[in-house]
């Protein structure tokens, strides 16, 4: 499952950009501020999802927890992504 999620996250990382633009347009009243912040955060989240996917692919044989939350971008398009490196939740 870890290698599949890594491949899926690398392949769908670009979807973080429209997701964050949408999220920030719902939060901000000024549309230009929402667009700028959504694009900037989208770029950061795209790079983070790519990195976590690449890390999952490279370390698929190690028993670690998934890095991004939600695991796949399409699981909850209304939730901002978070990344926990080897977090156990305890």
C-alpha positions in Angstrom: 0.0 0.0 0.0 2.8 2.4 0.8 4.4 2.2 -2.7 1.0 2.6 -4.3 0.2 5.7 -2.2 3.7 7.1 -3.0 3.1 6.7 -6.8 -0.4 8.1 -6.5 0.9 11.1 -4.6 3.7 11.9 -7.0 1.2 11.5 -10.0 -1.5 13.7 -8.5 0.6 16.3 -6.7 -0.4 19.0 -9.1 -4.0 18.8 -7.8 -2.8 20.6 -4.7 -2.7 23.9 -6.6 -6.4 24.1 -7.6 -7.3 22.6 -4.2 -5.6 25.4 -2.3 -6.9 28.1 -4.6 -10.4 26.8 -3.9 -9.8 26.6 -0.1 -8.4 30.1 0.1 -11.1 31.6 -2.0 -13.6 30.3 0.5 -11.6 31.8 3.5 -10.6 35.2 2.1 -13.0 38.0 1.2 -10.5 39.7 -1.2 -10.3 37.6 -4.3 -6.8 38.7 -5.3 -5.4 37.9 -1.8 -7.2 34.5 -2.0 -5.7 33.8 -5.4 -2.2 34.8 -4.4 -2.2 32.9 -1.1 -3.9 29.9 -2.7 -1.2 29.8 -5.5 1.6 30.2 -3.0 0.3 27.6 -0.6 -0.6 25.3 -3.5 3.0 25.4 -4.7 4.3 24.5 -1.2 1.7 21.7 -0.8 2.5 20.4 -4.3 6.2 20.2 -3.4 5.4 18.6 0.0 3.1 16.0 -1.6 5.8 15.2 -4.2 8.4 14.9 -1.6 6.3 12.7 0.7 5.3 10.5 -2.3 9.0 10.2 -3.3 9.9 9.3 0.2 7.2 6.6 0.4 8.5 5.2 -2.9 12.1 5.2 -1.7 11.3 3.6 1.7 8.3 1.4 0.8 10.0 -1.6 2.4 10.2 0.2 5.8 7.1 -0.1 8.1 6.3 3.6 8.5 3.1 5.6 8.7 1.9 7.6 5.7 3.2 11.1 5.6 0.4 13.2 4.1 -3.1 13.6 5.6 -5.4 12.9 3.8 -3.4 10.1 2.3 -4.7 10.7 -1.2 -5.6 14.2 -2.4 -9.0 13.0 -3.6 -10.1 11.6 -0.2 -11.1 15.0 1.2 -10.7 17.9 -1.2 -12.1 20.4 1.4 -9.4 19.6 4.0 -6.0 21.4 3.9 -3.2 18.8 3.6 -0.8 18.2 6.5 2.4 16.2 6.5 3.7 14.3 9.4 7.1 12.6 9.0 6.9 9.2 10.7 4.3 10.4 13.2 2.8 7.7 15.2 -0.2 9.6 16.6 0.8 8.8 20.2 
